[in-house]
């Protein structure tokens, strides 16, 4: 058996953000059409080491993508100088059942998560969007920025973090990669009022901006909240949005952005327009006017991992990138 090993560096060499965005669109279209098998995530509690080991399997027939992402959460690893959330993607040949590829699961997660917000932005944001506000500067932030820049001709980026030095460090690093105006937000309320696109990618448990200040026609991506206890999007976003899309309907029950409102009967599920894959397939409506506010919520799904990973693997094979080992 031959297995291709792909590092983060290898992966960056063989796939562009535009390709990842298209792969995510394909993945969500497959998901919404029902042509997939995505079992519930398995979570093993490793109490003696205060860790958890999570397994996210999936199969997308149309993409010939089969595999499992293994993610572990071991907070004590930081004391050992190793990652606290190590992750590996395992691809399997759907015809033979043999493992074909092992790749960096951490970078894969960053890539596909940025790409899915990029896909939503491409489908929902105004074509003439020029100002982007990015809230959050953690490990997911760089791919979120890259994805929006890949689908819109942004002229100005404002970056906000509760820790100003971290925001400045991030903005400086991004200025070396992208030839546009990227600076920290010193007045978030003012920047929210003039933003054409807003992405929140935080671990907050309370809304991170004032939802009453939204500009007509703005598009918002909610990326950070993936548990019912986490909530970064203000309720006014859902109140005002003419279109509300999710990556999968699981996002509604997984994210506090929805659950916090459902618990108080402030939000009706009928307000959710649909899954983004339905919009990709043309089965549900997109933006209908320039003043319409649109919202996209993602909590992630294994369908994104396996389809993007398969694209990376195919490209790497074609270009002869990676280290091939025999077992």
C-alpha positions in Angstrom: 0.0 0.0 0.0 1.3 3.5 -0.9 0.4 6.5 1.2 1.1 10.1 0.2 2.2 12.3 3.1 1.4 16.0 2.8 2.7 18.7 5.1 1.2 22.2 5.4 3.9 23.5 3.1 3.0 20.8 0.5 -0.7 21.7 0.8 -0.1 25.4 0.2 1.8 24.6 -2.9 -0.9 22.6 -4.6 -4.2 24.4 -3.9 -5.3 28.0 -4.2 -7.9 29.7 -2.1 -10.1 30.0 -5.2 -9.9 26.2 -5.7 -10.7 25.6 -2.0 -13.8 27.9 -2.3 -15.1 26.0 -5.3 -14.4 22.7 -3.5 -16.5 23.9 -0.5 -19.3 24.9 -2.9 -19.2 21.5 -4.4 -19.2 19.9 -1.0 -22.2 21.8 0.3 -24.1 21.1 -2.9 -23.5 17.4 -2.5 -24.6 17.6 1.2 -27.8 19.4 0.4 -28.7 17.0 -2.4 -28.4 14.2 0.1 -25.6 12.4 -1.8 -23.4 11.9 1.3 -22.9 9.7 4.3 -21.8 11.9 7.3 -22.1 10.0 10.6 -22.1 11.8 13.9 -18.7 12.7 15.2 -17.3 10.2 17.7 -15.8 11.8 20.8 -13.6 9.7 23.2 -12.9 11.1 26.6 -9.3 10.3 27.7 -9.8 11.2 31.4 -6.4 10.1 32.6 -4.6 12.6 30.4 -7.4 15.3 30.5 -7.8 14.9 26.7 -10.4 14.2 24.1 -10.0 12.4 20.8 -12.6 13.2 18.1 -13.2 11.3 14.8 -15.1 13.0 12.0 -15.7 10.5 9.1 -17.5 11.1 5.9 -18.2 9.9 2.3 -19.2 12.1 -0.7 -19.9 9.8 -3.6 -20.0 12.4 -6.3 -16.5 13.7 -5.3 -15.2 10.2 -4.7 -14.1 11.6 -1.3 -13.8 9.2 1.6 -12.0 9.7 4.9 -11.8 10.7 8.5 -10.4 13.7 10.3 -8.8 13.0 13.6 -8.8 15.9 16.0 -7.5 15.7 19.6 -7.9 18.3 22.3 -5.2 18.0 25.0 -4.8 21.3 26.9 -1.8 20.0 28.8 0.2 19.6 25.6 1.1 23.3 25.9 3.3 22.5 28.9 5.1 20.0 26.7 5.7 22.4 23.9 3.5 20.6 21.4 0.1 21.6 19.9 -2.9 21.4 22.2 -5.2 20.6 19.2 -3.3 18.3 16.9 -5.2 17.1 13.8 -4.6 14.7 10.9 -6.7 14.0 7.8 -6.8 10.4 6.6 -8.1 9.9 3.0 -9.2 6.5 1.9 -9.7 5.1 -1.7 -13.4 4.6 -2.1 -12.9 1.7 -4.5 -10.4 -0.3 -2.5 -10.7 0.9 1.1 -7.0 1.5 1.3 -5.6 4.6 3.0 -4.1 6.9 0.2 -3.1 10.0 2.0 -2.3 11.6 5.4 -2.2 15.4 5.6 -2.0 18.2 8.1 -5.5 18.4 9.5 -5.0 21.7 11.3 -4.2 23.6 8.1 -7.0 21.7 6.3 -9.5 23.0 8.9 -8.2 26.6 8.5 -8.4 26.4 4.7 -11.8 24.9 4.4 -13.3 27.1 7.1 -12.0 30.3 5.4 -13.1 28.9 2.1 -16.7 28.3 3.2 -17.0 31.8 4.4 -15.5 32.9 1.1 -18.1 30.9 -0.8 -20.9 32.5 1.2 -19.4 36.0 0.6 -19.1 35.2 -3.1 -22.7 34.2 -3.3 -24.3 36.8 -1.0 -22.2 39.9 -0.6 -22.7 42.9 -2.9 -20.4 42.8 -6.0 -19.1 46.3 -5.3 -18.1 45.6 -1.7 -15.0 47.6 -0.7 -14.6 47.6 3.1 -14.1 44.4 5.1 -14.2 44.3 8.9 -12.6 41.2 10.5 -13.3 40.5 14.1 -10.8 38.1 15.7 -7.2 37.4 15.0 -6.7 33.8 16.1 -5.6 30.8 14.0 -8.6 31.0 11.7 -8.3 34.7 10.9 -5.7 34.6 8.1 -7.7 32.2 5.9 -10.9 34.3 6.5 -9.1 37.3 5.2 -7.6 35.5 2.2 -11.0 34.0 1.3 -12.8 37.4 1.2 -10.0 39.0 -0.8 -10.3 36.1 -3.3 -13.9 36.9 -4.1 -14.2 40.7 -3.8 -12.1 43.6 -4.8 -11.6 44.9 -1.2 -9.8 48.2 -0.8 -9.8 48.6 3.0 -9.6 46.0 5.8 -10.1 46.8 9.4 -9.0 44.2 12.0 -10.3 44.1 15.5 -9.2 42.2 18.6 -9.9 42.8 22.3 -6.1 42.7 22.5 -4.8 45.7 20.4 -1.2 44.5 20.3 -2.3 41.2 18.8 -4.5 42.9 16.3 -1.6 45.1 15.2 0.7 42.1 14.9 -1.8 40.3 12.8 -2.4 43.4 10.6 1.3 43.8 10.0 1.8 40.2 9.0 -1.2 40.4 6.6 0.2 43.6 5.0 3.3 41.6 4.0 1.0 39.2 2.1 -1.6 41.4 0.6 -1.1 44.7 -1.2 -4.1 46.5 0.2 -4.9 48.9 3.1 -5.0 46.7 6.3 -5.1 48.3 9.7 -6.4 47.8 13.2 -9.9 49.1 14.1 -9.6 51.7 16.8 -13.3 52.5 16.7 -15.2 49.3 16.0 -18.7 50.9 16.1 -17.6 53.4 13.4 -16.1 50.7 11.2 -19.2 48.5 11.6 -21.4 51.4 10.3 -19.4 51.6 7.0 -18.6 47.9 6.5 -19.7 46.1 3.4 -18.6 42.7 4.7 -18.1 41.6 8.4 -16.6 38.3 9.5 -16.6 37.3 13.2 -14.3 34.5 14.1 -13.9 34.5 17.9 -14.5 32.3 20.9 -16.8 34.8 22.5 -19.9 34.0 24.6 -21.5 37.4 24.0 -22.0 39.4 20.8 -18.8 41.1 19.7 -20.3 44.1 17.9 -23.3 46.4 17.9 -25.9 44.9 15.6 -28.0 48.1 15.5 -25.2 49.9 13.5 -25.3 47.7 10.3 -25.1 49.4 7.0 -27.8 48.5 4.5 -26.6 45.8 2.1 -23.9 44.5 4.4 -23.0 40.8 4.4 -22.1 39.1 7.7 -20.2 35.8 8.2 -20.5 34.1 11.7 -17.6 31.6 12.0 -16.5 31.4 15.6 -19.5 30.0 17.5 -19.7 26.2 17.2 -21.3 25.3 20.6 -24.6 26.4 22.2 -22.6 28.3 24.8 -20.7 30.4 22.3 -22.4 33.5 20.8 -20.6 36.2 18.8 -23.4 37.5 16.5 -25.8 40.1 17.9 -29.5 39.2 17.6 -30.1 42.3 15.5 -28.3 40.7 12.7 -30.9 37.9 12.5 -33.7 40.4 13.0 -32.6 42.5 10.0 -31.3 39.8 7.6 -33.3 39.3 4.5 -31.4 36.1 3.8 -30.0 33.7 6.4 -28.0 30.8 5.3 -26.2 28.0 7.1 -23.5 25.6 5.9 -25.7 22.7 7.1 -28.9 22.7 9.3 -26.8 21.3 12.1 -25.4 24.8 12.6 -28.8 25.9 14.0 -28.6 23.5 16.9 -24.8 23.7 17.4 -24.3 27.5 17.6 -25.3 29.8 20.3 -25.8 32.5 17.7 -29.2 30.7 17.0 -29.8 28.8 20.3 -29.6 31.9 22.5 -32.5 33.4 20.5 -34.5 30.2 20.1 -34.5 29.8 23.9 -36.2 33.2 24.4 -38.6 32.7 21.4 -37.1 35.8 19.8 -36.2 33.8 16.6 -38.4 31.7 14.3 -36.7 28.9 12.4 -38.8 29.8 9.4 -36.5 32.8 9.0 -33.6 30.6 7.9 -33.5 30.7 4.1 -31.7 27.4 3.8 -28.4 25.6 3.5 -25.8 27.3 1.3 -25.6 24.2 -0.9 -29.2 24.9 -1.9 -28.1 28.4 -3.1 -25.2 26.9 -5.0 -27.7 24.6 -6.8 -30.0 27.5 -7.5 -32.8 25.9 -5.4 -33.1 28.9 -3.1 -32.8 32.7 -3.5 -29.7 34.8 -3.2 -29.5 38.6 -2.6 -32.5 40.3 -4.2 -31.5 44.0 -3.8 -28.5 46.2 -2.9 -29.9 47.1 0.5 -30.7 43.6 1.7 -28.7 42.4 4.7 -27.4 38.8 4.4 -26.0 36.5 7.0 -24.1 33.2 6.8 -23.4 30.8 9.7 -20.9 28.0 9.6 -20.1 25.5 12.3 -18.2 23.1 10.0 -18.9 19.6 8.7 -16.9 16.6 7.7 -18.2 17.0 4.1 -16.0 20.1 3.8 -12.9 18.3 5.1 -13.2 15.3 2.8 -14.0 17.1 -0.4 -11.3 19.8 0.0 -8.8 17.1 1.1 -9.6 15.1 -2.0 -8.9 18.1 -4.2 -5.6 18.7 -2.4 -4.6 15.0 -2.8 -5.6 15.0 -6.6 -3.6 18.1 -7.2 -0.6 16.8 -5.3 -0.6 13.6 -7.2 -0.8 15.4 -10.5 2.1 17.8 -9.6 4.3 15.2 -7.9 4.2 16.9 -4.5 4.6 15.1 -1.2 6.4 12.2 0.2 5.2 8.7 -0.9 5.7 5.9 1.5 5.1 2.2 1.1 3.6 0.0 3.9 
